[in-house]
Amino acid sequence: MERLLRIGLTRFIRSGNLRVSIADGKPLEFGDGTGTPVAVRFVSRRALLRLFLNPELRLGEAYMKGDFVLDAGTLADLLALLMSQTPHDSVPYFARPQALVRYGRRRIDQFNHRRRARRNVAHHYDLDGRLYSLFLDADRQYSCAYFERPGQSLDDAQLAKKRHLAAKLVVKNGQRVLDIGSGWGGLALYLADYLGARVTGVTLSDEQLKLARGRAAERQLAGRVDFRLQDYRDVTERFDRIVSVGMFEHVGVGHYRTFFNKCAQLLSDDGVMVLHSIGRSEGPNATNPWIEKYIFPGGYIPALSEVLPAIERAGLIVADIEILRLHYAETLKAWRERFLAHAEEARRLYDDRFVRMWEFYLVASEMAFRHQGLMVFQIQLAKRIDAVPVTRDYIAREEERLRRLERGSPLPLRMTGE
């Protein structure tokens, strides 16, 4: 087993400082000795063999089960070392067979018809609501924040994200806005509070719906914000503006034409849409098997080359594209630190295996943004070429206007009942 380990990892680990041992065996060293020392000890030979047979799935499972122990360094140190070894458009040679199979199956795995889409959402978003309060900001924004400056707090960066999106939507008082994947309602409430919009938010999560409706009632916005348990494919009204944040990753690559055709149908002739989604910079690929199994079943992070053709075929005009590179890495780092600070509370809600699973999810996601070519794109769409101003300075002007409104607002950032 030691010989197999040495052959496999010597070819893969070219930089860093990694020491690996099996039970009480002699440690093997890999890398060039640079960086933070990381020492991993596997509790059995069987655990290590399972990892070699399917590393992208089994590494996360091994951590969840406690099949390996970190004697030096943290999980973040380990995953940073591993995920920075290869170009972000490739996988280790010993993982390529499984990667090819996953790519061939991806349309089947992402066939998200209505019932399956609802089930996939419930798997992740209908967990105990107290879990999300342990690591998200006060407004419970579960998507990439917008860090305007180094050291900005998570709450301020999430508020900046809502402000940035609102500025791109160019919302006028009284206009109808559709929020596809409205979550716990923070963006919809912001658009109603500060821009006087009439917002319809659709979600497939029962837990998110209840909380969002409660927040709207507390802020006396129930007349202007309508939250529904509804699939976007079943919406029938027309809207002046459409926004979707962090939902497109759940659509599935085989449903992109359906998504954009529906948006084009719902959007008024002079309307504007903004799509905010995680994306991959290296081109089409497949979902990591551990993420697919334990975190986001049916999910997929698209490449722009997969998204733009569907937009074109729907007859929509791309008015603006912005790429947010390390913003999500910093968001996930903040979530990770907050979650680990409240790990005991999470353990009381679930168990130690769940805490390990959630830590692995947050750390692996962060390192994918730092080392494996993930980013966030914001695409502004319209039906008319003159629907938005011809230069981008209007975004900064509108953000400054919204900042002034926020400073004069008595509304606190809080969840319902707090």
Contacts in CASP RR format, 6 or more apart in sequence:
PFRMAT RR
TARGET T0000
AUTHOR 0000-0000-0000
METHOD contacts of the structure
MODEL  1
MERLLRIGLTRFIRSGNLRVSIADGKPLEFGDGTGTPVAVRFVSRRALLR
LFLNPELRLGEAYMKGDFVLDAGTLADLLALLMSQTPHDSVPYFARPQAL
VRYGRRRIDQFNHRRRARRNVAHHYDLDGRLYSLFLDADRQYSCAYFERP
GQSLDDAQLAKKRHLAAKLVVKNGQRVLDIGSGWGGLALYLADYLGARVT
GVTLSDEQLKLARGRAAERQLAGRVDFRLQDYRDVTERFDRIVSVGMFEH
VGVGHYRTFFNKCAQLLSDDGVMVLHSIGRSEGPNATNPWIEKYIFPGGY
IPALSEVLPAIERAGLIVADIEILRLHYAETLKAWRERFLAHAEEARRLY
DDRFVRMWEFYLVASEMAFRHQGLMVFQIQLAKRIDAVPVTRDYIAREEE
RLRRLERGSPLPLRMTGE
1 22 0 8 1.000
1 45 0 8 1.000
1 48 0 8 1.000
1 49 0 8 1.000
2 22 0 8 1.000
2 25 0 8 1.000
2 26 0 8 1.000
2 28 0 8 1.000
4 52 0 8 1.000
5 20 0 8 1.000
5 22 0 8 1.000
5 28 0 8 1.000
5 48 0 8 1.000
6 28 0 8 1.000
8 52 0 8 1.000
8 94 0 8 1.000
9 18 0 8 1.000
9 20 0 8 1.000
9 28 0 8 1.000
9 30 0 8 1.000
10 30 0 8 1.000
11 93 0 8 1.000
12 85 0 8 1.000
12 86 0 8 1.000
12 92 0 8 1.000
12 93 0 8 1.000
12 94 0 8 1.000
13 30 0 8 1.000
13 31 0 8 1.000
13 81 0 8 1.000
13 82 0 8 1.000
13 85 0 8 1.000
14 31 0 8 1.000
14 32 0 8 1.000
14 85 0 8 1.000
15 31 0 8 1.000
15 32 0 8 1.000
15 34 0 8 1.000
15 84 0 8 1.000
15 85 0 8 1.000
16 30 0 8 1.000
16 31 0 8 1.000
16 32 0 8 1.000
16 33 0 8 1.000
16 34 0 8 1.000
16 35 0 8 1.000
16 81 0 8 1.000
17 29 0 8 1.000
17 31 0 8 1.000
17 32 0 8 1.000
17 33 0 8 1.000
17 34 0 8 1.000
17 35 0 8 1.000
17 36 0 8 1.000
17 37 0 8 1.000
17 38 0 8 1.000
17 81 0 8 1.000
18 29 0 8 1.000
18 30 0 8 1.000
18 31 0 8 1.000
18 38 0 8 1.000
18 39 0 8 1.000
18 40 0 8 1.000
18 78 0 8 1.000
18 81 0 8 1.000
19 27 0 8 1.000
19 28 0 8 1.000
19 29 0 8 1.000
19 30 0 8 1.000
19 37 0 8 1.000
19 38 0 8 1.000
19 39 0 8 1.000
19 40 0 8 1.000
19 71 0 8 1.000
19 72 0 8 1.000
20 27 0 8 1.000
20 28 0 8 1.000
20 30 0 8 1.000
20 39 0 8 1.000
20 40 0 8 1.000
20 41 0 8 1.000
20 42 0 8 1.000
21 27 0 8 1.000
21 28 0 8 1.000
21 39 0 8 1.000
21 40 0 8 1.000
21 41 0 8 1.000
21 42 0 8 1.000
22 41 0 8 1.000
22 42 0 8 1.000
22 44 0 8 1.000
22 45 0 8 1.000
22 48 0 8 1.000
23 41 0 8 1.000
23 42 0 8 1.000
23 43 0 8 1.000
23 44 0 8 1.000
23 45 0 8 1.000
27 39 0 8 1.000
36 73 0 8 1.000
36 77 0 8 1.000
36 81 0 8 1.000
37 72 0 8 1.000
37 73 0 8 1.000
38 70 0 8 1.000
38 72 0 8 1.000
38 73 0 8 1.000
38 77 0 8 1.000
38 78 0 8 1.000
38 81 0 8 1.000
39 70 0 8 1.000
39 71 0 8 1.000
39 72 0 8 1.000
39 73 0 8 1.000
40 68 0 8 1.000
40 69 0 8 1.000
40 70 0 8 1.000
40 71 0 8 1.000
40 78 0 8 1.000
41 68 0 8 1.000
41 69 0 8 1.000
41 71 0 8 1.000
42 48 0 8 1.000
42 51 0 8 1.000
42 62 0 8 1.000
42 67 0 8 1.000
42 68 0 8 1.000
43 66 0 8 1.000
43 67 0 8 1.000
43 68 0 8 1.000
43 69 0 8 1.000
44 67 0 8 1.000
47 62 0 8 1.000
47 65 0 8 1.000
47 67 0 8 1.000
47 68 0 8 1.000
50 58 0 8 1.000
50 61 0 8 1.000
50 62 0 8 1.000
50 67 0 8 1.000
51 58 0 8 1.000
51 59 0 8 1.000
51 62 0 8 1.000
52 94 0 8 1.000
54 95 0 8 1.000
54 98 0 8 1.000
54 289 0 8 1.000
55 92 0 8 1.000
55 94 0 8 1.000
55 95 0 8 1.000
56 91 0 8 1.000
56 95 0 8 1.000
56 98 0 8 1.000
56 99 0 8 1.000
56 288 0 8 1.000
56 289 0 8 1.000
56 290 0 8 1.000
57 98 0 8 1.000
57 289 0 8 1.000
57 290 0 8 1.000
57 293 0 8 1.000
59 82 0 8 1.000
59 290 0 8 1.000
60 290 0 8 1.000
60 357 0 8 1.000
60 360 0 8 1.000
60 364 0 8 1.000
61 67 0 8 1.000
61 290 0 8 1.000
62 68 0 8 1.000
63 75 0 8 1.000
63 356 0 8 1.000
63 360 0 8 1.000
64 294 0 8 1.000
64 353 0 8 1.000
64 356 0 8 1.000
64 357 0 8 1.000
64 360 0 8 1.000
65 353 0 8 1.000
66 356 0 8 1.000
70 78 0 8 1.000
75 359 0 8 1.000
75 360 0 8 1.000
75 363 0 8 1.000
76 336 0 8 1.000
76 363 0 8 1.000
76 366 0 8 1.000
76 367 0 8 1.000
79 363 0 8 1.000
79 364 0 8 1.000
79 367 0 8 1.000
80 367 0 8 1.000
80 370 0 8 1.000
80 371 0 8 1.000
83 364 0 8 1.000
83 367 0 8 1.000
83 368 0 8 1.000
83 370 0 8 1.000
83 371 0 8 1.000
83 372 0 8 1.000
84 367 0 8 1.000
84 370 0 8 1.000
84 371 0 8 1.000
85 92 0 8 1.000
86 92 0 8 1.000
88 281 0 8 1.000
88 282 0 8 1.000
88 371 0 8 1.000
88 372 0 8 1.000
88 373 0 8 1.000
89 282 0 8 1.000
89 283 0 8 1.000
91 99 0 8 1.000
98 289 0 8 1.000
99 286 0 8 1.000
102 109 0 8 1.000
102 286 0 8 1.000
102 287 0 8 1.000
102 289 0 8 1.000
103 284 0 8 1.000
103 285 0 8 1.000
103 286 0 8 1.000
104 286 0 8 1.000
105 286 0 8 1.000
106 253 0 8 1.000
106 286 0 8 1.000
106 287 0 8 1.000
106 300 0 8 1.000
107 253 0 8 1.000
107 254 0 8 1.000
109 287 0 8 1.000
109 292 0 8 1.000
109 298 0 8 1.000
110 252 0 8 1.000
110 253 0 8 1.000
110 254 0 8 1.000
110 255 0 8 1.000
110 287 0 8 1.000
110 298 0 8 1.000
110 299 0 8 1.000
110 300 0 8 1.000
111 254 0 8 1.000
112 120 0 8 1.000
112 250 0 8 1.000
112 251 0 8 1.000
112 252 0 8 1.000
112 255 0 8 1.000
112 298 0 8 1.000
112 299 0 8 1.000
114 231 0 8 1.000
114 233 0 8 1.000
114 234 0 8 1.000
116 298 0 8 1.000
117 204 0 8 1.000
117 231 0 8 1.000
117 250 0 8 1.000
118 204 0 8 1.000
118 231 0 8 1.000
119 297 0 8 1.000
120 250 0 8 1.000
120 296 0 8 1.000
120 297 0 8 1.000
120 298 0 8 1.000
120 299 0 8 1.000
121 203 0 8 1.000
121 204 0 8 1.000
121 205 0 8 1.000
121 250 0 8 1.000
122 204 0 8 1.000
122 205 0 8 1.000
122 206 0 8 1.000
123 296 0 8 1.000
123 297 0 8 1.000
124 295 0 8 1.000
124 296 0 8 1.000
125 183 0 8 1.000
125 204 0 8 1.000
125 205 0 8 1.000
125 207 0 8 1.000
125 208 0 8 1.000
126 205 0 8 1.000
126 206 0 8 1.000
126 207 0 8 1.000
126 208 0 8 1.000
127 207 0 8 1.000
128 349 0 8 1.000
128 350 0 8 1.000
129 207 0 8 1.000
129 211 0 8 1.000
130 345 0 8 1.000
130 349 0 8 1.000
131 346 0 8 1.000
131 349 0 8 1.000
131 350 0 8 1.000
131 358 0 8 1.000
132 140 0 8 1.000
132 142 0 8 1.000
132 184 0 8 1.000
133 140 0 8 1.000
133 415 0 8 1.000
134 338 0 8 1.000
134 339 0 8 1.000
134 342 0 8 1.000
134 345 0 8 1.000
134 346 0 8 1.000
135 335 0 8 1.000
135 336 0 8 1.000
135 338 0 8 1.000
135 339 0 8 1.000
135 342 0 8 1.000
135 362 0 8 1.000
136 142 0 8 1.000
136 335 0 8 1.000
136 338 0 8 1.000
137 145 0 8 1.000
137 154 0 8 1.000
137 155 0 8 1.000
137 158 0 8 1.000
137 413 0 8 1.000
138 155 0 8 1.000
138 413 0 8 1.000
138 414 0 8 1.000
138 415 0 8 1.000
139 155 0 8 1.000
139 158 0 8 1.000
139 159 0 8 1.000
139 162 0 8 1.000
139 184 0 8 1.000
139 186 0 8 1.000
139 413 0 8 1.000
139 415 0 8 1.000
140 184 0 8 1.000
140 186 0 8 1.000
140 211 0 8 1.000
140 415 0 8 1.000
141 158 0 8 1.000
141 161 0 8 1.000
141 162 0 8 1.000
141 186 0 8 1.000
141 187 0 8 1.000
142 183 0 8 1.000
142 184 0 8 1.000
142 246 0 8 1.000
143 161 0 8 1.000
143 245 0 8 1.000
143 246 0 8 1.000
143 276 0 8 1.000
144 161 0 8 1.000
144 276 0 8 1.000
144 278 0 8 1.000
144 324 0 8 1.000
144 327 0 8 1.000
144 328 0 8 1.000
144 331 0 8 1.000
144 376 0 8 1.000
145 154 0 8 1.000
145 157 0 8 1.000
145 158 0 8 1.000
145 160 0 8 1.000
145 161 0 8 1.000
145 327 0 8 1.000
145 328 0 8 1.000
145 330 0 8 1.000
145 331 0 8 1.000
145 334 0 8 1.000
146 157 0 8 1.000
146 158 0 8 1.000
146 160 0 8 1.000
146 161 0 8 1.000
146 163 0 8 1.000
146 164 0 8 1.000
146 324 0 8 1.000
146 327 0 8 1.000
147 157 0 8 1.000
147 160 0 8 1.000
147 327 0 8 1.000
147 330 0 8 1.000
147 331 0 8 1.000
148 156 0 8 1.000
148 157 0 8 1.000
148 160 0 8 1.000
152 160 0 8 1.000
154 331 0 8 1.000
154 334 0 8 1.000
154 335 0 8 1.000
154 338 0 8 1.000
155 413 0 8 1.000
157 327 0 8 1.000
157 330 0 8 1.000
157 331 0 8 1.000
159 406 0 8 1.000
159 413 0 8 1.000
162 186 0 8 1.000
162 187 0 8 1.000
162 190 0 8 1.000
163 190 0 8 1.000
163 399 0 8 1.000
163 402 0 8 1.000
163 403 0 8 1.000
163 406 0 8 1.000
164 378 0 8 1.000
164 395 0 8 1.000
164 399 0 8 1.000
165 187 0 8 1.000
165 243 0 8 1.000
165 245 0 8 1.000
165 274 0 8 1.000
165 276 0 8 1.000
165 378 0 8 1.000
166 190 0 8 1.000
166 191 0 8 1.000
166 194 0 8 1.000
166 195 0 8 1.000
166 398 0 8 1.000
166 402 0 8 1.000
167 394 0 8 1.000
167 395 0 8 1.000
167 396 0 8 1.000
167 398 0 8 1.000
167 399 0 8 1.000
167 402 0 8 1.000
168 272 0 8 1.000
168 274 0 8 1.000
168 320 0 8 1.000
168 378 0 8 1.000
168 380 0 8 1.000
168 395 0 8 1.000
169 177 0 8 1.000
169 191 0 8 1.000
169 241 0 8 1.000
169 243 0 8 1.000
169 272 0 8 1.000
169 274 0 8 1.000
170 241 0 8 1.000
170 272 0 8 1.000
170 388 0 8 1.000
170 389 0 8 1.000
170 394 0 8 1.000
170 398 0 8 1.000
171 177 0 8 1.000
171 191 0 8 1.000
171 195 0 8 1.000
171 196 0 8 1.000
171 197 0 8 1.000
171 240 0 8 1.000
171 241 0 8 1.000
172 195 0 8 1.000
172 240 0 8 1.000
173 195 0 8 1.000
173 196 0 8 1.000
173 197 0 8 1.000
174 196 0 8 1.000
174 197 0 8 1.000
174 198 0 8 1.000
175 197 0 8 1.000
175 198 0 8 1.000
175 240 0 8 1.000
175 241 0 8 1.000
176 197 0 8 1.000
176 198 0 8 1.000
176 199 0 8 1.000
176 200 0 8 1.000
176 237 0 8 1.000
176 238 0 8 1.000
176 239 0 8 1.000
176 240 0 8 1.000
176 241 0 8 1.000
177 188 0 8 1.000
177 191 0 8 1.000
177 197 0 8 1.000
177 198 0 8 1.000
177 199 0 8 1.000
177 200 0 8 1.000
177 239 0 8 1.000
177 240 0 8 1.000
177 241 0 8 1.000
177 242 0 8 1.000
177 243 0 8 1.000
178 199 0 8 1.000
178 200 0 8 1.000
178 201 0 8 1.000
178 202 0 8 1.000
178 235 0 8 1.000
178 237 0 8 1.000
178 239 0 8 1.000
178 241 0 8 1.000
178 242 0 8 1.000
178 243 0 8 1.000
178 266 0 8 1.000
179 185 0 8 1.000
179 187 0 8 1.000
179 188 0 8 1.000
179 191 0 8 1.000
179 199 0 8 1.000
179 200 0 8 1.000
179 201 0 8 1.000
179 202 0 8 1.000
179 243 0 8 1.000
179 244 0 8 1.000
179 245 0 8 1.000
180 201 0 8 1.000
180 202 0 8 1.000
180 232 0 8 1.000
180 242 0 8 1.000
180 243 0 8 1.000
180 244 0 8 1.000
180 247 0 8 1.000
180 263 0 8 1.000
181 201 0 8 1.000
181 202 0 8 1.000
181 203 0 8 1.000
181 204 0 8 1.000
181 232 0 8 1.000
181 244 0 8 1.000
181 245 0 8 1.000
181 246 0 8 1.000
181 247 0 8 1.000
182 188 0 8 1.000
182 201 0 8 1.000
182 202 0 8 1.000
182 203 0 8 1.000
182 208 0 8 1.000
182 212 0 8 1.000
182 227 0 8 1.000
183 203 0 8 1.000
183 205 0 8 1.000
183 208 0 8 1.000
183 212 0 8 1.000
184 208 0 8 1.000
184 211 0 8 1.000
184 212 0 8 1.000
184 215 0 8 1.000
184 415 0 8 1.000
185 201 0 8 1.000
185 208 0 8 1.000
185 211 0 8 1.000
185 212 0 8 1.000
185 215 0 8 1.000
185 216 0 8 1.000
185 225 0 8 1.000
185 227 0 8 1.000
186 212 0 8 1.000
186 215 0 8 1.000
187 243 0 8 1.000
187 245 0 8 1.000
188 199 0 8 1.000
188 201 0 8 1.000
188 212 0 8 1.000
188 216 0 8 1.000
188 225 0 8 1.000
188 227 0 8 1.000
189 199 0 8 1.000
189 215 0 8 1.000
189 216 0 8 1.000
189 219 0 8 1.000
189 221 0 8 1.000
189 225 0 8 1.000
191 197 0 8 1.000
191 199 0 8 1.000
191 243 0 8 1.000
192 198 0 8 1.000
192 199 0 8 1.000
192 221 0 8 1.000
192 224 0 8 1.000
192 225 0 8 1.000
193 219 0 8 1.000
193 221 0 8 1.000
193 409 0 8 1.000
193 411 0 8 1.000
194 402 0 8 1.000
194 405 0 8 1.000
194 406 0 8 1.000
194 409 0 8 1.000
196 224 0 8 1.000
197 224 0 8 1.000
197 241 0 8 1.000
198 224 0 8 1.000
198 225 0 8 1.000
199 224 0 8 1.000
199 225 0 8 1.000
199 226 0 8 1.000
200 225 0 8 1.000
200 226 0 8 1.000
200 227 0 8 1.000
200 228 0 8 1.000
200 235 0 8 1.000
200 237 0 8 1.000
200 239 0 8 1.000
201 212 0 8 1.000
201 225 0 8 1.000
201 226 0 8 1.000
201 227 0 8 1.000
201 228 0 8 1.000
202 227 0 8 1.000
202 228 0 8 1.000
202 229 0 8 1.000
202 230 0 8 1.000
202 231 0 8 1.000
202 232 0 8 1.000
202 235 0 8 1.000
203 209 0 8 1.000
203 212 0 8 1.000
203 227 0 8 1.000
203 228 0 8 1.000
203 229 0 8 1.000
203 230 0 8 1.000
204 229 0 8 1.000
204 230 0 8 1.000
204 231 0 8 1.000
205 229 0 8 1.000
206 229 0 8 1.000
209 227 0 8 1.000
209 228 0 8 1.000
209 229 0 8 1.000
211 415 0 8 1.000
211 416 0 8 1.000
212 227 0 8 1.000
213 222 0 8 1.000
213 227 0 8 1.000
214 416 0 8 1.000
215 415 0 8 1.000
215 416 0 8 1.000
216 222 0 8 1.000
216 223 0 8 1.000
216 225 0 8 1.000
216 227 0 8 1.000
217 416 0 8 1.000
218 416 0 8 1.000
218 417 0 8 1.000
219 411 0 8 1.000
232 259 0 8 1.000
232 262 0 8 1.000
233 258 0 8 1.000
233 262 0 8 1.000
235 262 0 8 1.000
235 266 0 8 1.000
237 266 0 8 1.000
238 266 0 8 1.000
238 267 0 8 1.000
238 268 0 8 1.000
239 266 0 8 1.000
239 267 0 8 1.000
239 268 0 8 1.000
239 271 0 8 1.000
240 268 0 8 1.000
240 270 0 8 1.000
240 271 0 8 1.000
240 272 0 8 1.000
241 271 0 8 1.000
241 272 0 8 1.000
241 273 0 8 1.000
242 263 0 8 1.000
242 266 0 8 1.000
242 267 0 8 1.000
242 272 0 8 1.000
242 273 0 8 1.000
242 274 0 8 1.000
243 273 0 8 1.000
243 274 0 8 1.000
243 275 0 8 1.000
243 276 0 8 1.000
244 273 0 8 1.000
244 274 0 8 1.000
244 275 0 8 1.000
244 276 0 8 1.000
244 277 0 8 1.000
245 276 0 8 1.000
246 276 0 8 1.000
246 277 0 8 1.000
246 278 0 8 1.000
247 277 0 8 1.000
248 259 0 8 1.000
248 275 0 8 1.000
248 276 0 8 1.000
248 277 0 8 1.000
248 302 0 8 1.000
249 277 0 8 1.000
249 278 0 8 1.000
249 296 0 8 1.000
249 299 0 8 1.000
249 300 0 8 1.000
249 301 0 8 1.000
249 302 0 8 1.000
250 296 0 8 1.000
250 298 0 8 1.000
250 299 0 8 1.000
251 259 0 8 1.000
251 300 0 8 1.000
252 298 0 8 1.000
252 299 0 8 1.000
252 300 0 8 1.000
253 284 0 8 1.000
253 300 0 8 1.000
253 302 0 8 1.000
253 306 0 8 1.000
256 302 0 8 1.000
256 306 0 8 1.000
256 307 0 8 1.000
256 310 0 8 1.000
257 310 0 8 1.000
257 313 0 8 1.000
257 314 0 8 1.000
259 310 0 8 1.000
260 310 0 8 1.000
260 311 0 8 1.000
260 313 0 8 1.000
260 314 0 8 1.000
260 316 0 8 1.000
261 313 0 8 1.000
261 314 0 8 1.000
263 273 0 8 1.000
263 314 0 8 1.000
263 316 0 8 1.000
263 381 0 8 1.000
264 314 0 8 1.000
264 315 0 8 1.000
264 316 0 8 1.000
264 383 0 8 1.000
267 273 0 8 1.000
267 316 0 8 1.000
267 381 0 8 1.000
267 383 0 8 1.000
268 383 0 8 1.000
269 383 0 8 1.000
269 384 0 8 1.000
270 382 0 8 1.000
270 383 0 8 1.000
270 384 0 8 1.000
270 387 0 8 1.000
271 382 0 8 1.000
271 383 0 8 1.000
271 384 0 8 1.000
271 387 0 8 1.000
272 319 0 8 1.000
272 380 0 8 1.000
272 381 0 8 1.000
272 382 0 8 1.000
272 387 0 8 1.000
272 388 0 8 1.000
273 316 0 8 1.000
273 380 0 8 1.000
273 381 0 8 1.000
273 382 0 8 1.000
274 378 0 8 1.000
274 379 0 8 1.000
274 380 0 8 1.000
274 381 0 8 1.000
275 377 0 8 1.000
275 378 0 8 1.000
275 379 0 8 1.000
275 381 0 8 1.000
276 376 0 8 1.000
276 377 0 8 1.000
276 378 0 8 1.000
277 302 0 8 1.000
277 307 0 8 1.000
277 376 0 8 1.000
277 377 0 8 1.000
277 379 0 8 1.000
278 301 0 8 1.000
278 328 0 8 1.000
278 374 0 8 1.000
278 375 0 8 1.000
278 376 0 8 1.000
279 301 0 8 1.000
279 302 0 8 1.000
279 303 0 8 1.000
279 304 0 8 1.000
279 374 0 8 1.000
279 375 0 8 1.000
279 376 0 8 1.000
279 377 0 8 1.000
280 301 0 8 1.000
280 302 0 8 1.000
280 303 0 8 1.000
280 373 0 8 1.000
280 374 0 8 1.000
280 375 0 8 1.000
281 303 0 8 1.000
281 373 0 8 1.000
281 374 0 8 1.000
281 375 0 8 1.000
282 303 0 8 1.000
282 373 0 8 1.000
283 303 0 8 1.000
283 305 0 8 1.000
283 306 0 8 1.000
284 302 0 8 1.000
284 303 0 8 1.000
284 305 0 8 1.000
284 306 0 8 1.000
285 301 0 8 1.000
285 303 0 8 1.000
286 300 0 8 1.000
287 296 0 8 1.000
287 298 0 8 1.000
287 299 0 8 1.000
287 300 0 8 1.000
287 301 0 8 1.000
288 364 0 8 1.000
290 360 0 8 1.000
290 364 0 8 1.000
291 299 0 8 1.000
291 361 0 8 1.000
291 364 0 8 1.000
292 298 0 8 1.000
292 299 0 8 1.000
294 357 0 8 1.000
294 361 0 8 1.000
295 361 0 8 1.000
301 374 0 8 1.000
304 321 0 8 1.000
304 377 0 8 1.000
307 377 0 8 1.000
307 379 0 8 1.000
308 318 0 8 1.000
311 318 0 8 1.000
311 379 0 8 1.000
311 381 0 8 1.000
315 383 0 8 1.000
316 381 0 8 1.000
316 382 0 8 1.000
316 383 0 8 1.000
317 381 0 8 1.000
317 382 0 8 1.000
317 383 0 8 1.000
317 384 0 8 1.000
317 385 0 8 1.000
317 387 0 8 1.000
318 379 0 8 1.000
318 380 0 8 1.000
318 381 0 8 1.000
319 380 0 8 1.000
319 381 0 8 1.000
319 382 0 8 1.000
319 387 0 8 1.000
319 388 0 8 1.000
320 378 0 8 1.000
320 379 0 8 1.000
320 380 0 8 1.000
320 388 0 8 1.000
320 392 0 8 1.000
321 377 0 8 1.000
321 378 0 8 1.000
321 379 0 8 1.000
321 380 0 8 1.000
322 377 0 8 1.000
322 378 0 8 1.000
323 375 0 8 1.000
323 376 0 8 1.000
323 377 0 8 1.000
324 375 0 8 1.000
324 376 0 8 1.000
324 377 0 8 1.000
324 378 0 8 1.000
325 369 0 8 1.000
325 375 0 8 1.000
326 369 0 8 1.000
326 370 0 8 1.000
327 376 0 8 1.000
328 365 0 8 1.000
328 369 0 8 1.000
328 374 0 8 1.000
328 375 0 8 1.000
328 376 0 8 1.000
329 366 0 8 1.000
329 369 0 8 1.000
329 370 0 8 1.000
332 362 0 8 1.000
332 365 0 8 1.000
332 366 0 8 1.000
332 369 0 8 1.000
333 366 0 8 1.000
335 362 0 8 1.000
336 359 0 8 1.000
336 362 0 8 1.000
336 363 0 8 1.000
336 366 0 8 1.000
339 346 0 8 1.000
339 358 0 8 1.000
339 359 0 8 1.000
339 362 0 8 1.000
340 359 0 8 1.000
343 355 0 8 1.000
343 359 0 8 1.000
346 354 0 8 1.000
346 355 0 8 1.000
346 358 0 8 1.000
347 354 0 8 1.000
347 355 0 8 1.000
368 374 0 8 1.000
369 375 0 8 1.000
380 388 0 8 1.000
382 388 0 8 1.000
388 394 0 8 1.000
END
